[in-house]
Amino acid sequence: MRIGWLSSGREQAACNLLADVVARSQQDDVPLDIAAVFCDRERGEAAESDRFIELVERLDLPLIALSSAASWKAAQELGVDRTTWRDEYHRGVMELLVPSRLGVLVMAGYMLIVSPAMCRRYALLNLHPALPGGPTGTWQEVIWQLLEEEATETGAMVHLSTAQLDRGPVVSSFRFPLTGDEWAPLWAQFREKRKTMSVAEIAAAEGEGEPLFAAIRRHGEIREIPLLYQTLCLFAHGKLNTAAGAVFAESTRLPLDLSEPVEAEVARR
């Protein structure tokens, strides 16, 4: 399975994700074939994406870049609307990717909404920090929603990207509880605050430093890369395959609960 990697390289997390997955595959001698890395920023557009591009080159991975900012600016000058531009831009992206003969694409910090045509052509994997059917939005929005709902568990999922954001068919997931001895004091503190403040007011006052919020993020973050890595290993070993933009497994039904291998991966690293 030839893998494509899509990223805007906007922040350090994009570098960490690619570097960690490559390092893990090398350590485990897993034949992850990352045949192309696509970035929608070109060299010189931003310091963060320049660092990402330099990382790709150090890892000796094939790099393809096409500036979305420059493309959108040109489209605006011609009076092209955003949806039409998005379709045209990703048509160009797909043309650039054709020679790489990719089977699956990983969206790892790719900040653009992908065109419907690209979703139909490729199996586009997206990592979302919530359980299937759980909150949508950024990881910050997800955690605040979990606190608002006083959720008893959370996790993350790898799902297929579709026109409906964060709601595509789920390929794999992990889950962990938000109950028990470790969590009880944090919930008690949070509920005490809620006697006089709304969740929105707590968010405004404390932000990501709120202890319960920070603990949920910490537990989720250290498991997200193992989830993506374990999912890609299944593609590398032929246990997951793609066809016409869909993912299927011959010996089991999707989605896969990878909580056990994810926990083993966290313990091993």
C-alpha angles and dihedrals in degrees: 000000000000110000128209120203120209121194141150089209088221098148143016091264089069090058092045093052095052094041093048095049092048092046093049092050091050093048092049094040090236113160099233104169105203095184098175139013114203122198123184090209124071127214112288098027097101138352093237095053090043088059090050092050090049090051091052089052092048089051088051093234122151108260126207119181133182120170111237090186093057091043093051092047090054091047092051091053087057093047095248115158122236097253094050090046092050091054093047094045094052091045085061091046092053091051089054091049097049096088090055091064093217124191101189134014125213117210102210109170093334103157100195128089105243120232119255090243091058091049089054094047100046138033098243113197118205127186112220122182098228139072120263107284091017131119121316129212133058120342089257092053090047094054095047089051090051090053092046090053094040089230119202095210142013140173139149139270142208108222138168115264115241136163086274104076118235091355105089123124110296119239101179142347146176130213138197132184126253092202134080138065095314093053103036097082092046092051091046091054092046094049090050089057091048090062088075105016138050120233089253091054091049089050091051093047101043108013118183091346093073102120099232092043091049093049093051091049093048094050092046098043096055089053101045097076091046089052093052092043094049090048093051090048088060089056091046091052093046095247091119124041138176136226128174093346094312131109124222139174120212098208104037144023125261140274100056120211103220096175093120098050090042091054090046090050091051091049093046096051 
